[in-house]
Amino acid sequence: MFHKKLVGDFHGEDVEVFRLGKKFGVIKTDTLVFSTDVPPQMSPEQIAKKSMVAPLSDFASKGVKPQHGIISISLPRGYPRRKLDRLADGFKQAAKKYKVKILGGDTNEAKELVISVMLFGVARKIIPRSGAKNGDIVITTGNFGKTGAGLGILLHKNRAAGKFRKDSIDSVLEPRPRLEFGFLASKYFTSSMDSSDGLSTTLTELSNASKKKFIITNIPKQQGLDEFAKVNRKKPFDLVFNSGEEYEIVATVSPKNFARLQNLAKKSKTSIINIGHVQKGRGVFLEANKKLFRIENRGWSHFS
């Protein structure tokens, strides 16, 4: 609603785009707020990296290489210098890893730590949310549920052990954007989005924008999630579809290009999963036992 008031013809894409000669300039800004976005176990370096991963994941979903960045940071009075130095180290590490040149930024005072990161890049083509076609395959770049489990472990002392516990916590403290795969594979995408607001929200947004029905036939569930859910009295379905904070790419692709996508996934050491297909109609549905069940949009949303 705010963006519609601000710019009028707002189409709700993952990135902002403008013409730059024969190419497109691409901008994305994202804001991290300490009280809502940072679990207490997250180090200053990890906080800085996460604040950059959020816009990087949007670039990944659109196949855009980031080039430059601007970082603005607001700090409470008396914020420890050592923590500030560690934040700076985290920004430097992320910038080096993802080949982003930080141009500068702004510093201000606030009641809590707030970080805004703006990225800039150039692209020849932008993949819309609205391009899904009848018969397309719906893919994700990984399984879902581990981030919801990780937050449960860190914030609510949910029980978990072994590799599942480690992977779940890592997904929260050390999220990674699918930048290389997105850049390589986007030429085959008909529509795409970053999944950080939750899988149900992402699928709903793609379905609405494309004016198509999305049929999910394969739930992309993290191995070990069923056991975790049983022990902690949670629903695996909710953990998969409604957790948020998972920086995966959700996209549609023509069946004739799926094998090419699989080859690119191997090249970039990325796992891609065929989770369903697109057909005429509206809405997002799970197909089970030859019946369709509507998947409601219950992902993450501020102010909800």
C-alpha positions in Angstrom: 0.0 0.0 0.0 2.8 2.5 0.9 4.6 1.9 -2.4 1.4 2.4 -4.4 0.9 5.7 -2.7 4.5 6.7 -3.3 5.0 5.8 -6.9 1.5 5.1 -8.3 2.0 2.3 -10.9 3.7 -0.2 -8.5 4.0 -3.7 -9.8 5.6 -5.3 -6.7 8.8 -6.7 -8.2 11.7 -8.0 -6.1 14.0 -5.2 -7.5 13.5 -1.7 -8.9 14.4 -1.3 -12.5 15.1 1.7 -14.9 16.4 2.0 -18.4 20.1 2.5 -18.8 20.7 2.8 -22.6 20.0 -0.6 -24.0 20.3 -2.3 -20.6 18.6 -2.0 -17.3 19.8 -0.4 -14.1 18.8 -2.5 -11.1 18.5 -1.2 -7.6 17.4 -2.9 -4.4 17.3 -1.7 -0.8 16.6 -3.7 2.3 16.5 -2.8 6.0 17.5 -4.9 9.0 16.1 -3.9 12.4 17.8 -5.4 15.4 14.6 -6.1 17.5 12.8 -7.9 14.7 15.5 -9.5 12.5 18.3 -10.5 14.8 18.3 -13.5 17.1 20.5 -13.0 20.2 23.0 -15.7 19.1 23.9 -13.8 15.9 27.4 -12.2 16.0 28.0 -8.6 14.7 29.8 -10.1 11.7 26.7 -12.3 11.0 24.4 -9.3 11.4 26.3 -7.4 8.8 26.4 -10.3 6.4 22.7 -11.0 6.8 21.8 -7.4 6.0 23.6 -7.8 2.7 22.2 -11.3 1.9 18.6 -10.0 1.8 19.1 -7.7 -1.2 21.6 -10.1 -2.8 19.0 -12.8 -2.7 16.6 -10.5 -4.7 19.3 -9.9 -7.2 19.9 -13.7 -7.4 16.3 -14.4 -8.2 16.4 -11.9 -11.1 19.8 -13.1 -12.4 21.5 -9.8 -11.8 25.1 -9.4 -10.7 25.5 -6.8 -8.0 28.2 -4.2 -8.7 28.0 -1.4 -6.1 26.5 -0.9 -2.7 25.7 1.8 -0.2 25.3 1.0 3.5 23.5 3.2 6.0 23.7 2.4 9.7 21.8 3.8 12.7 23.2 3.0 16.2 22.0 3.6 19.7 24.0 6.0 21.8 27.0 4.2 23.5 27.1 1.4 21.0 30.4 -0.4 21.7 33.3 0.4 19.3 34.4 -3.2 19.3 31.0 -4.3 18.0 31.0 -1.5 15.4 34.4 -2.7 14.1 33.1 -6.3 13.9 30.1 -5.1 11.9 32.5 -3.4 9.5 34.5 -6.6 9.2 31.3 -8.5 8.3 30.4 -6.0 5.6 33.9 -6.3 4.1 33.8 -10.1 4.1 30.4 -10.1 2.4 31.4 -7.5 -0.1 34.6 -9.4 -1.0 32.7 -12.8 -1.3 30.0 -11.4 -3.5 32.1 -8.9 -5.4 30.3 -5.8 -4.4 32.2 -2.5 -4.2 30.9 -0.4 -1.3 30.8 3.2 -2.3 29.8 4.7 1.1 26.8 5.4 3.1 25.4 7.2 6.2 25.6 7.0 9.9 22.9 8.2 12.4 21.6 7.7 15.9 18.6 5.6 16.7 17.1 3.7 19.7 18.4 0.4 18.2 20.7 -0.9 15.5 19.2 -0.4 12.0 21.0 -1.2 8.8 19.9 -0.3 5.3 21.8 -1.8 2.3 21.2 -0.6 -1.2 22.7 -2.5 -4.1 23.1 -1.5 -7.7 23.7 -3.6 -10.8 23.1 -3.7 -14.6 21.2 -6.4 -16.5 20.3 -7.1 -20.1 17.0 -8.6 -19.2 14.7 -8.7 -16.1 12.7 -11.8 -15.2 9.2 -10.7 -14.1 6.9 -12.4 -11.6 4.2 -12.4 -14.2 5.7 -14.6 -16.9 4.6 -18.1 -15.9 3.0 -20.1 -18.7 0.7 -23.1 -18.8 2.8 -26.3 -18.5 5.8 -24.7 -16.9 7.6 -26.5 -14.1 7.8 -24.8 -10.7 11.3 -25.2 -9.1 13.1 -24.2 -5.9 16.8 -24.0 -5.2 16.6 -26.0 -2.0 14.4 -27.6 0.6 12.4 -25.6 3.1 11.6 -25.8 6.8 15.1 -25.7 8.3 15.0 -21.9 8.9 11.8 -22.1 10.8 13.3 -25.0 12.8 16.5 -23.0 13.4 14.5 -20.1 14.8 12.6 -22.4 17.0 15.9 -23.9 18.3 17.5 -20.5 18.9 14.5 -18.6 20.2 12.3 -21.2 21.9 14.8 -24.0 22.8 13.1 -26.5 20.5 14.8 -29.8 20.6 16.9 -31.1 17.7 20.2 -33.0 17.3 22.9 -33.9 14.9 23.1 -32.6 11.3 19.6 -31.3 11.3 20.2 -29.1 14.3 23.5 -27.7 12.8 22.0 -27.1 9.3 18.9 -25.4 10.8 21.0 -23.1 13.0 23.4 -22.3 10.1 20.5 -21.4 7.9 19.5 -18.7 10.4 23.0 -17.4 11.4 24.7 -17.8 8.0 22.2 -17.4 5.2 23.5 -17.7 1.6 22.0 -16.2 -1.5 21.9 -18.3 -4.7 23.7 -15.7 -6.7 25.8 -17.8 -9.0 23.0 -20.1 -10.0 20.6 -17.2 -10.4 22.9 -15.4 -12.8 23.6 -18.6 -14.8 20.0 -19.9 -14.9 17.8 -16.8 -15.2 17.8 -16.9 -19.0 15.6 -20.0 -18.7 13.2 -18.6 -16.1 9.8 -17.5 -17.2 9.0 -16.0 -13.8 11.0 -15.8 -10.6 11.1 -14.5 -7.0 13.2 -14.7 -3.8 11.5 -16.8 -1.1 12.4 -14.8 2.0 8.8 -13.9 2.9 7.9 -17.6 3.0 7.1 -20.2 0.3 3.4 -19.8 0.5 3.7 -16.0 -0.1 6.2 -16.5 -2.9 4.0 -19.0 -4.8 0.9 -16.8 -4.2 2.7 -13.7 -5.6 3.9 -15.6 -8.7 0.4 -17.0 -9.2 -1.3 -13.7 -8.8 1.1 -11.8 -11.1 1.0 -14.5 -13.8 -2.7 -15.0 -13.4 -2.1 -18.8 -13.4 -2.8 -21.7 -11.1 0.2 -23.3 -9.4 -0.2 -27.0 -8.5 2.3 -28.3 -6.0 2.9 -32.0 -6.3 6.2 -32.4 -4.3 6.7 -30.6 -1.0 10.3 -29.4 -0.8 10.8 -30.6 2.8 14.1 -30.6 4.6 15.3 -34.1 5.6 14.6 -34.6 9.3 11.9 -32.0 9.5 9.1 -34.5 10.2 10.9 -35.8 13.3 11.7 -32.3 14.5 8.1 -31.3 14.1 6.8 -34.4 16.0 9.2 -33.8 18.9 8.3 -30.1 19.2 4.6 -30.4 18.4 4.8 -28.4 15.2 3.3 -28.9 11.8 5.8 -29.8 9.0 3.5 -28.1 6.4 3.7 -24.7 8.3 7.4 -25.0 8.7 7.9 -25.6 5.0 5.4 -23.0 3.6 5.1 -20.3 6.2 8.4 -19.8 8.0 10.1 -17.1 5.9 13.8 -16.1 6.1 14.8 -18.7 3.5 16.8 -17.1 0.7 16.0 -19.5 -2.0 14.9 -18.9 -5.6 11.4 -20.0 -6.7 11.0 -19.9 -10.4 9.0 -21.3 -13.4 10.7 -22.9 -16.4 9.6 -24.5 -19.6 9.9 -28.3 -19.5 12.2 -28.2 -22.5 14.7 -26.2 -20.5 14.6 -28.1 -17.3 17.5 -30.4 -18.2 19.6 -27.3 -19.0 18.7 -25.9 -15.6 19.8 -29.2 -13.9 23.2 -28.9 -15.7 23.7 -25.3 -14.5 22.7 -26.4 -11.0 25.5 -29.0 -11.0 27.9 -26.4 -12.2 27.1 -24.0 -9.4 26.7 -26.8 -6.8 23.1 -25.9 -6.3 20.2 -28.3 -5.6 17.1 -27.7 -7.7 13.8 -29.3 -6.9 10.8 -29.8 -9.2 7.9 -29.0 -6.9 5.0 -28.8 -9.3 3.6 -27.2 -12.5 1.6 -24.3 -13.8 -1.8 -24.5 -15.5 -4.8 -22.4 -16.5 -6.7 -20.9 -13.5 -5.8 -19.0 -10.3 -4.5 -19.8 -6.9 -1.9 -22.2 -5.3 -2.9 -25.8 -4.6 -1.3 -28.9 -3.1 -2.2 -32.1 -5.0 -2.5 -35.1 -2.7 -4.5 -38.3 -3.1 -5.8 -37.1 -6.4 -7.4 -34.0 -4.7 -6.5 -30.4 -4.6 -6.1 -28.4 -1.4 -5.6 -24.7 -1.4 -2.4 -23.4 0.0 -3.2 -20.1 1.8 -0.8 -17.2 1.8 0.5 -17.2 5.4 4.2 -16.3 5.0 6.0 -13.5 6.8 4.7 -10.0 6.6 5.6 -6.9 8.7 2.6 -5.3 10.5 0.6 -8.5 10.2 
